[in-house]
Amino acid sequence: MASQISVQLYTVRDAIAADLPGTLRRLRDIGFEQVELFGYTDRADEYVTALADAGLTAPSGHAKLIGTDVEQILTASASLGMGTVIDPHIDEERWITRADVEAIARELSAVATRAADHGLAVGYHNHAFELENRIDGVPALQVFADALHDDVVIELDTYWAEVGGVPAAAFLELLGDRVQFLHVKDGPKTKDDKEQTAVGAGAMPIEEILAAAPNALRVIELDDHDGDVFQAVTESYAFLNGVRA
């Protein structure tokens, strides 16, 4: 059985740019069996080889799905053995009104129908603004989730949920099995990315969050870090590996 812990490669983007195979081997040496890709569409063949050589799989990846050539993305994702393609960002101005949010849900649901032909699922990853923006008193992300077809999942970025003013554990319980992936990160819950820390070293209620979504894949991510990012990733992996939610 594969580990429940993954890592978003954006965290080590500078190392990836310099040496993809070496970076993946380094992550495998830390203990990772799975990674989450980004910016892979034009490098799919390179990733296929590098992942196999490192002994890693990529069950999920981030790629822009709205307003792009999704066929190319879906083909690349399938070639990598990916299970779920996750749109990492839809512009904030589309999260203001109920009509716009429900339109986003329809668009992603339409992409999910095409993705299914490639053996793929589709998801969405939030930032803070989808929680900060309220529609009839409800976070826009909740309105979005309520409007989705069953074949679209959510990757809840638990840190940005809390920064957006919504307790992540309670929100996870509300969303239920819709959440298949968690971005697990830590820090003082500010919008300064460089203040993010290794998981377990900040203000996030990590154990409570993991207990609220016991079946979701835990994806470590630091958007930025004022220190040695590989050390932070290593400490994050060790902390999560020791938690029994």
N, C-alpha and C positions, 0 to 999 in steps of 0.2 A: 504493500500500500504506500502510495506517495505521501510525502510529508504534507502537512497543512500549511507550510510556510513557503512563501515566494518573495521575490524582490522586484520592484519596478526598476528597470535598467536606466531610466532617467536619473535615478539617484547617482549612478556612477558614469554619467554621460561623458565626462571628460576622458575618463579611462577608456571607455568604449571607442571614442573618436581616435584615440592614439593606438589602441591595440585590442580589437574585439576578441580574438581567440584567447589572449592572455587574461583579459578581464573575466571572461566566462570561466576559465579554469580557476581563477582566484576565488570566484564566488562558489564554485563547486568545492574547493578546498575548505571554505568556511563551513560548509555543510549543506548548502542549498541543493535541492534536486530540481527545482522549478524556478523559472524567471518569468517576468512580464515584460514584453517587448514594447518598444516605441520606435517610430521612424524606421521601420523595417521593410516597408513595401518595396523600395528600390534596391534592397540588399537581401532579398529573401534567400537567394541561393547561397550567399555568404553565411547567413545565419543558419541555414540548414546544416551546413558542414560544421560550423563552429559549435553549435549546440550539441551535435552528435559527438564531436571530438571531446567536448567537456563533460559529457554524460548528463546533460540537462535537457529538460523539456520546457515548452512554453505553452501552458494551457490557456493563457490570455495575452492580449496585446492591445495597445492603444493606437487607434487610427481614426482620423476624421471621417465620419460617415455621412454627414449632412452637407449637401452641396458639392460633392466630389464624385470622382469616378469609382463607385464602390466595387465594380466588377474586378478591377485590378487589385483592390485591397482584399477582396474576398478570395481571389485566386491565390494571392501571395500567402494569406493566412492559412488557407487549407493546405498549401504545400509545406507549411511549417508544422502541421499536425495540431494546430491551435484549435481550441474548443469554443472560445468566446472572443469576439472583437468588441472592444469597448470604446465608444466615442468619449474622448477626454475633456471636451469643452464645447459648449454651444453658447454663443454670445449672450452676455447678460441682458441686453435689451429685449431678448426674446422670452425672458422669464418674469415679465411684469404683469401681464394680463392673463386671465384664465384662457381666453381664446388662443393666445400665442402658445401657452404652455401645452394645451391640448393638441395644438397643431404639431408641436415638436414630437409629442407622443405618437401621433399618427405617422409622421415621417419615419421615425425609428422603427415603428411596427412594420412599415412597408419594406424597409431595408431588411428587417428580420426575415421576412418571407423570402427574399432573394438569398439571404445568407443560408437559410435552411437547405437550399439546393446544393450548397457546398459543404453541408454537414456542420454548419457553424451556428452559434447563437450570437445575439447582439446585446450589448449592455451600454449603460451610461455611467460616467464618473462625475461626481459633483465637486463644486468648489464651495466657498462660503455664501456667495450671493444667492444661490438657489434656496438656501435656508433663511437668509436675511430677508429676502423679498417675500412678503405675505400677500395672499389672495384670500379675501374674506376671513382674515385671521389665521390662515393655514399656510405653512411654508410652501413655496412654489414647488419644491421637490415632491412634496406629498401629493399635491394636485397632479403632478406629472405621473407619479407612480399609480395613482388611482385611474388614470386614463390609458395606461399602457395595456397592450395585449399581453397575454400570459407568456409569450415567447420572447419578451425583452426583460433582461435582468438589470439589477442595479449593483454597481460597485460603490459602496458607501465610503467616501473618504471621511473617516471618523473625526480626524483632526479639524477639517474644515467645517464639518457639521457643528462641532462645539464652538469654533470661532464664529460661526453664523448664528449662534445663540440657541442651538437645539441640543439637549443632552443626547449623545450618540447612542447610549445603551437603550434608552427609552424609545428612540426613533427606530432602532433596529427591531425592537419588539413589535412596534407598530407595523413596520414593513414586512416582517416575517421572512418567508422563504424567497421573496422577491430579491433579497440581497444574497448574492452568491459569492461575492468577493468583498473584502474589506481592505481599504488602505489604512494600515496601522502606522501611525507616526506619533511623535511626542514632542513636547516643548511647553512653553508658557502660554500657549493658546493666543498668540498674537498673529498679525499679518506679516510680520518680518520673517521671511523664510529662513534667514541665516540663524535665527534663534531656535530652530528645530534641533532636537537632540536625539540621541539613541532612545529607542523604545524602552520605557521603564525609568528614564532619567528626568522626565518632565512632569507636567501637571495633569496629564490625561488619566482617566480611570480605566486603565488597560484591561485589568482582569474582569471588571464589570462589562466592558464592551465585548470581550471575547465570549463571556458567558451568555450574552444576549444573542449571539450568532454562532453557535457551536459548530455548524457545518460549513460555514463560509471559509474560503481560502484566505489566509492572512497574508497580505502583500505589504512588505515593508517598503516605505518610501520616505526619503527626505527630499523636499523640493530644493533645499540648499542647506549648507551646514558650515558653521564657522569653526572648522577643525578638520581632522582626518576622517573623510567620509567612510573609508573602509573600516576604520576602527568603530565608527558609529554603527555601521551595518553589522559588523561582527558582534558587537554588544547587543544589538537589537535581536539578532538571530538567537543568541544565547538566552536572552530573557524570554522570548516567545517559546523557545524549545523547552524552557523550564516551567512554563505555565500549563496547568491542566485545567482548562475551563470546563 
